[in-house]
Each structure stands twice: as C-alpha cells, then as structure tokens.
C-alpha cells in the first residue's frame, strides 16, 4: 500500500501497491527517537537573572517577546519539538544577544520557557463571529466512518475492550482503597472529587458555519442544565492546593438525550490510554513508597519525598517500555520527565477564579462527519477571589453569581490533518483555531440558599461522562477507554447521569 494524499487521515490506500514494505497508518506512528543533543551549552545558570535580562530586552523590543511567546505556545507541550527547533530558536537567541549585549543560547531560552511555563495560561486562537453567518476559506475534512482505519478511532476491538475494562476495574479498586484509607463509606470520584455544582444554560448560536451544523449544533436553541467546577484530585482537597481545574456541563439536548461536555484548564494530556494508566500506577506507587518509608523512618520527610519521586519515576519508566509507548528506557526517562515537569508547572499556575479560566477538552468528538475538540473561553474579565482561606474559588463564584450572570463562549476546534491535529495522541494542543458555536451561561443565583445546596448535592451524586451523548461520541483511544472507566467509577459511587 502507498499513502493516499486524498485520504483525510493520510492512511494508506488499497488502490495501488508499491514494492516497498507497507506504510503504517500515520495515526499509530510511534513517539520519535530521542532528540539530538542540545544546540549549545547553557550559559546562564540562574533562571531569575536570565529572566531579568530578557525582560529588559523585551521592554525595548516587544517583537522579540512575541516571537518567544509564539515558540512557547507551539512547542512547550512536546519534548521532541523543544529540542528540534533548530535554527529558528538559534536565530532568536542571536537577536536577543545582539540587542541586549549579553550572550544567550537556544538552550538558555528553552530553560527559560520550561521554568516559566506556569506563568502562561493557555492561549487559544478563536475565529470571530459577527451578525452575519460565519464562513471559512476552507472546510474541515469529512471522515468516512465506514473506513476501517477511521472505525478504529470510534469502535474498540474486542482486545481493546478487555484491556479497557481491566483499566476500569483498576481505577475502581483505587477509588475503594482511597475511601477505605480516609475512613469513608462512599467512594469519591476517581478524579475531580471535590466540586461546586450549580444551574446553567447552554445556547447554540444561529450564525455558525454550515460545516459545524450537526447534532446538537444543527438548529440553534437554548437548553437548561447544570454545571460543575472542580479540582482534579481524587480526594477532597483545599482549593488553594496546586491542581488542575475542571468544568463539566450537562443538559438535555433537542433530541431528548443527555449531553455532557467535560473540560479542564490544562492544555495537553497523555498520548493514549496506556500512558494514562502508566502514570496512574506511577502515582500510586510513589504514594505507597512514601507511606512505607515514613513507617520505617518516622519524621524523615525529605527521605520520604525522595522515596516518592524514585518510585514514581521508576514505575513510569518501566511501564512505558512494557506498554510499548516508547522503545527504550532512555526514551521513557525523557517522556516521563517531560510529563511530570509539565504537570507540576501547570499545577503551579495561579487560578484567580473559576470564571476567568479557559477550559479545554483535549479529546475530540464526532460532529456530523467531522471531528473536533471543544473549549470554553471566559467572557468574564476578572475574578473577585475573596473569601475563606481554603475556599477562595468557591467564595469568588458565590460572590459574583449573587450579583450577576457569568458567561463562557463555547467553541469547536476541527480536525485538519494528522500532523496538526492528531486524533490518537492527546499530548499536544491542536494548531487549528476554535469556531465559536455557542454560549454557556451561569445565571445569577444564590449558591448559599437551601435550593442551591440541594441542587449541588444532586449534581455531586451525578455522573458526568463524555459518553453521555447521542451524536457527539468521543474519537480516539482515550475516549474509547473512558466509556467503561466512567461507567465503572459511577457504579462504585452509585451515581446516575443528569436528568435520570
């Protein structure tokens, strides 16, 4: 088989045969080999002094800062791209060195980008929607759901189903273990255990591109439902603790079926379901190693932290090689280090308000014969962030909604090509812009009232799932794995979908 340039996923065509060996589908390509050596030795040992120097250069030359910010937006989610920027970043370093009078290398800039990642919230491109029907120069490609290569993205094989069910049971066992350890009878959610539930509405715009008019988005409309903000931890934690934040929406669509949209404020996820489980196991192994160490060495917190880090990394490295995510231990060390570093940096980024964050799906869904990721961006400009020491985000939410509505714009980011918008690898952001198609409104409400508290309790007992949908089913390996995982997790908690 030879690659078919007309195939929207770039998969091989069966129409012609080449003498060479078969070309594998683009979507299942392995992670690249370890990157080449860095372009130069780092010349700045102190990130703070480099940052101070760069700020002075950027103050005099804002265009250079824009160029570096663009590099950060494109490449900070993928270690291989960080090390393969080549002459582009070298040229930027040379310009900075020339203007500022002190030498800066590409390696210095990479170190700076990594060290300051937590200061940069997701910056996504959105198309503009005005009073006229939205248009686009090029329509996103349609996919043929009957194509076997495409079917593999929306239907799990029997072998995959068995594996994903095993993953689900493993998640459930963790939920039960956490509940037992905390001395509670009812297990928490596997993730996003602590949240704030409230009423919401979802409105679909009338003036959206024709290619986006499918399923829920076909005919406009406004639907009442509920929403939930949360921290990502699997145990209730203080809102001041470093953590990703989640936003989930549930409502009954025009077809009478439930529709859920689940998002977090982190841009970039894991490669596939195997990698998710590797990292879950690594985290568990680290926690258990810390507990064991403290039992044997009471009070030695530094040693316990080292035990945690060592067991976490060792488990991740072994798991990645065993699962075939990477080919060598060296690759696994690089990949795991990247994921841990990115996660830690993202968690440290300050969140001033639930209402001022951008929330992203990182997992694509079907939109008619097309595929898209989705996100919401805040239409609220700032956060009040006033309240108790351990619940500043809930206090901000309560204070603001007591006075006025809060709104988010909902957008679809359509699949374009395997290179810019990979369907079976959630590591990186997609390169295509978001098309505004709707609005989420959190109406003015008293979250302290008995009615609101009862609704919040009902929402807490609800199961949100990307598979609570009639037409916009998940696409890709992680989405397929989430079906049994979410179902099993909800069963452990005796939870039910919204509206039933």
Secondary structure, 3 states (H helix, E strand, C coil): CEECCCCCCCCEECCCCCCCCCCCCHHHCCCCCCCCCCCCCCCCCCHHHHHHHHHHHHHHCHHHHHHHHHHHHHHCCCHHHHHCCCHHHHHHHHHHHHHHCCCCCHHHHHHHHHHCHHHCCCCCCECCCCCCCCCCCCCCCCCCCCCHHHHHHHCCCHHHHHHHHHHHHHHHHHHHHHHHHHCCCCCCCCCCCCEEEEEEEEEECCCCCHHHCCHHHCCCEEEEEEEEEEECCCCCCCCCCCCCEEEEEEEECCCCCEEEEEEECCCCCCCCHHHHHHHHHHHHHHHHHHHHHHHHCCCCHHHHHHHHHHHHHHHHHHHHHHCCCCCCHHHHHHHHHHHHHHHHHHHHCCCCCHHHCCEECCCCEEECCEEEEEEEEECCCCCCCCCCCCCHHHHHHHHHHCCCCEEEEEEEEECCCCCCCCCCCCCCCCCCCEEEEEEEEECCCCCCCHHHHHHHHHHHCEECCCCCCCCCCECCHHHHHHHHHHHHHHHHHCCEECCC
